[in-house]
């Protein structure tokens, strides 16, 4: 999206980063938090349909026009709404359609499928860009990034028949699947909209009462500070979407396979998360988050090191396989390819340690009866990370501009120091932040 904002719509690095990091991405998080009431009111199937329909219209606008005011108001912002409507549906449906015995593996399957999708997205991203396909339809000639939006639009359209075949009222319990006939017929449109209004109103009242209860608990503020530090790690994760593509294209060339490089993270996560989860399940979540955060921060420092240190590795057998075998490059291998691969592998190891345990920690310290409330706060690190990474455009413009002298090592050093805030903060403020976790002893 940042590449599209700059190349097709004419926004500079700072404006593109701010639009994505400070407007679009936070809006998606906020809409996700608000979408739960709508899902409860009209059901999973209808919410899913509305979300996909909104995304279809929004992506269509982004495909056919490059007028900034039109594409931002009718494309980018509605896309955030449509994307947000899918998240509560995914989580609620997984819980509803699985039995207690299936639940853990069902949520694991979501995480695996999501990362498989990241791998596919990285390959598609590189393929479309390297294809340099040119076509004119009645005078309309889509750019490379509009062609990428066409691919995503095709995926959205494919979802409509999937929604059609979802069974209304389906639910799973320990006795097997059942069909609730009353939920299959939710009534007429007036009754539906009345139900939506009543549900949203009651949800707002309940949320206000809940918030007053939360702010009166010391554990609430401790969890907020915990999530603030985790936000610095999420910012490093998010920069792979908002900063890394521009960095890769400017330092490694227009057709640099930055998508396949980014996919290394997803590949390692798919392989490691089940193993790390099984081996560390007896350890307290807070300690695993500190260990994982330290590993993540250490990985980012690799990108700040001098490139000449990695030239021998680029010329080695492993370097040649990475460049020519996996990435499909020709000629000499730039050291940044080796550095990026090492950084992503180390960062992914740290992510496998800390990321799943963040949600577990929130649930483990929650007072009885407030597990969902504390768990919903787990969205905050992504919101903090998005706000932080919004400044990535300024770092790009200062240290890795499209034209002029570059000092990318300094940019990565700043990212590495930002990532270090998380483990250092969690260690320094450990006495204040940490709360005993239910079911575990230190």
HUQUI-V42318 format. One record per backbone hydrogen bond with DSSP energy under -1.0 kcal/mol. NH is the residue of the N-H (numbers start at 1). CO is the residue of the C=O. If there is no record, write none. Layout:
NH;CO, NH;CO
//
This chain:
5;1, 6;2, 7;3, 8;4, 9;4, 11;5, 16;12, 17;13, 18;14, 19;15, 20;16, 21;17, 22;18, 24;19, 25;20, 27;23, 28;24, 29;25, 30;26, 31;27, 32;28, 33;29, 34;30, 35;31, 39;35, 40;36, 41;37, 42;38, 43;39, 47;43, 48;44, 49;45, 50;46, 51;47, 52;48, 53;49, 54;50, 55;51, 56;52, 57;53, 58;54, 59;55, 60;56, 61;57, 62;58, 63;59, 64;60, 65;61, 71;67, 72;68, 73;69, 74;70, 76;71, 77;72, 79;75, 80;76, 81;77, 82;78, 83;79, 84;80, 85;81, 86;83, 90;86, 91;87, 92;88, 93;89, 94;90, 95;91, 96;92, 97;93, 103;99, 106;102, 107;103, 108;104, 109;105, 110;106, 111;107, 112;108, 113;109, 114;110, 115;111, 116;112, 117;113, 118;114, 119;115, 120;116, 121;117, 122;118, 123;119, 124;120, 125;121, 126;122, 127;123, 128;124, 129;125, 130;126, 131;127, 137;140, 140;137, 147;143, 148;144, 149;145, 150;146, 151;147, 152;148, 153;149, 154;150, 155;151, 156;152, 157;153, 158;154, 160;157, 163;159, 164;160, 165;161, 166;163, 170;167, 171;178, 172;96, 173;176, 176;173, 178;171, 180;169, 192;188, 193;189, 194;190, 195;191, 196;192, 197;193, 198;194, 199;195, 200;196, 201;197, 202;198, 203;199, 204;200, 205;201, 206;202, 207;203, 208;204, 209;205, 210;206, 211;207, 212;208, 213;209, 214;210, 215;211, 217;214, 222;218, 223;219, 224;220, 225;221, 226;222, 227;223, 228;224, 229;225, 230;226, 231;227, 232;229, 234;230, 235;231, 236;232, 237;233, 238;234, 239;235, 240;237, 241;238, 242;238, 243;239, 244;239, 247;243, 248;244, 249;245, 250;246, 251;247, 252;248, 253;249, 256;253, 258;256, 261;257, 262;258, 263;259, 264;261, 265;262, 267;263, 268;264, 269;265, 270;266, 271;267, 272;268, 273;269, 276;272, 277;273, 278;274, 279;275, 280;276, 283;280, 288;284, 289;285, 290;286, 291;287, 292;288, 293;289, 294;290, 295;291, 296;292, 297;293, 298;294, 299;295, 300;296, 301;297, 302;299, 303;300, 304;301, 305;302, 309;306, 310;307, 314;310, 315;311, 320;316, 321;317, 322;318, 323;319, 324;320, 325;321, 326;321, 327;322, 329;323, 337;334, 339;335, 340;336, 341;337, 342;338, 343;339, 344;340, 345;341, 346;342, 347;343, 348;344, 349;345, 350;346, 351;347, 352;348, 353;349, 354;350, 355;351, 358;354, 360;356, 361;357, 362;358, 363;359, 364;360, 365;361, 370;367, 374;370, 375;371, 376;372, 378;375, 379;376, 380;377, 383;379, 384;380, 385;381, 386;382, 387;383, 388;384, 389;385, 391;388, 392;389, 395;391, 396;392, 397;393, 398;394, 399;395, 400;396, 407;399, 410;407, 411;407, 412;408, 413;409, 414;410, 415;411, 416;412, 417;413, 418;414, 419;415, 420;416, 422;419, 424;420, 425;421, 426;422, 427;423, 428;424, 429;425, 430;427, 433;429, 434;430, 438;364, 440;437
//
